[in-house]
Amino acid sequence: MKSQNINPSPAALATDLKLSLPSPLHEFQPNWNNPNHCQLYIKRDDLIHGIISGNKWRKLSHQLAHVVSQGYRGIVSFGGMHSNHLHALSYCCYKLGIPLTAIVRGHSSAPSTPTMDDMRQWNTQIELVDRLTYKMRSNHEYCRELLQKFPDHHLIPEGGSHELAIDGVSEIMDEIIIGLSHTPDYVICPVGSGGTLAGLVSSNTSTHCLGIAVLKGEGYLEEAVSTLLTKNSCNSEWLINHDYHFGGYGKRPNELQTFCDDSLSSLNLRIEPTYSGKLFYATRELLGQGYFKANSRIVLLHTGGLQGAR
Ligand SMILES: *Cc1c(COP(=O)(O)O)cnc(C)c1O
């Protein structure tokens, strides 16, 4: 590891990696049905860095600082062949000189992806595993065995949603409150592994945190978020909406794909169908249905993720 990073704070690492923080927050005025006259804003975490986009940095910042300051020998983590989490982590590890092993769901005969190509270039050790092995990724015994194989390594769960991710994500809420000079009524984000929603909730404000499930995970996702929150006794109100996963993770029916394809001209914004597309689509629908309280201030968290859609 690089010697100048003997005891770095997350903020010092962000400077090393040339992240642009705080991320911009701006008003958003799409021509959507808005019967309750809500005011929309976007928190642009998609813009914090050209490569390390969005919520993945927020989840990794405190974990990377922990790894460097505690002198771990490396990191082991998990993901699919398009994983935004592994992509961001791989780049950070490359820049910070931390050895990374990625356990990736996939078969050696499958074609590579731009995500995997980048990770190889950033010196990540990729270990392909089959579906059944990958299923054990959060199994206690399996993780213990992995740590025997990779001693003194820090293990980061899929999506980066480790308990150490929470504090980094809650910094988004601090930035939003400063940016708005006010606590918003709602913050909305996509939910995949739950760390982002948990981090927003942990900020313990009067803001209602609404997650949009991007996969079929009723019950399971709520449990994932609750588990990450157990350390914080007092939290903001939160809820996960399960009506806009469009059939499951990575599913992109025409309606959703078209919504994303048109977003640059209609919303002046780039979104992709796996995460941000579902977030914006759901918000448009809920707004039209009068779901939000009258005159609310609503912040959409743009979590980035455009690399995965290449
Ligand atoms: C990983 C990811 C999410 C999901 O965040 P979780 O903390 O896993 O729920 C949302 N948006 C993008 C772009 C992501 O890459």
The ligand as a Tripos MOL2 file, in Angstrom:
@<TRIPOS>MOLECULE
LIG
   15    15     1     0     0
SMALL
NO_CHARGES

@<TRIPOS>ATOM
      1 C1        -25.7740   -0.6690   -6.5640 C.3       1 LIG1
      2 C2        -26.6310    0.3930   -7.0910 C.ar      1 LIG1
      3 C3        -27.8410    0.7540   -6.4720 C.ar      1 LIG1
      4 C4        -28.4050   -0.0110   -5.3130 C.3       1 LIG1
      5 O1        -27.9170    0.4090   -4.0930 O.3       1 LIG1
      6 P1        -28.0240   -0.5810   -2.8450 P.3       1 LIG1
      7 O2        -27.2980    0.1200   -1.7800 O.co2     1 LIG1
      8 O3        -27.3280   -1.8440   -3.2860 O.co2     1 LIG1
      9 O4        -29.4220   -0.8210   -2.5430 O.co2     1 LIG1
     10 C5        -28.5400    1.8070   -6.9810 C.ar      1 LIG1
     11 N1        -28.1240    2.4640   -8.0760 N.ar      1 LIG1
     12 C6        -26.9860    2.1380   -8.7040 C.ar      1 LIG1
     13 C7        -26.6020    2.8740   -9.9010 C.3       1 LIG1
     14 C8        -26.2080    1.0940   -8.2420 C.ar      1 LIG1
     15 O5        -25.0970    0.7630   -8.9070 O.3       1 LIG1
@<TRIPOS>BOND
     1     1     2 1
     2     2     3 ar
     3     2    14 ar
     4     3     4 1
     5     3    10 ar
     6     4     5 1
     7     5     6 1
     8     6     7 2
     9     6     8 1
    10     6     9 1
    11    10    11 ar
    12    11    12 ar
    13    12    13 1
    14    12    14 ar
    15    14    15 1
@<TRIPOS>SUBSTRUCTURE
     1 LIG1         1 GROUP 0 **** ****
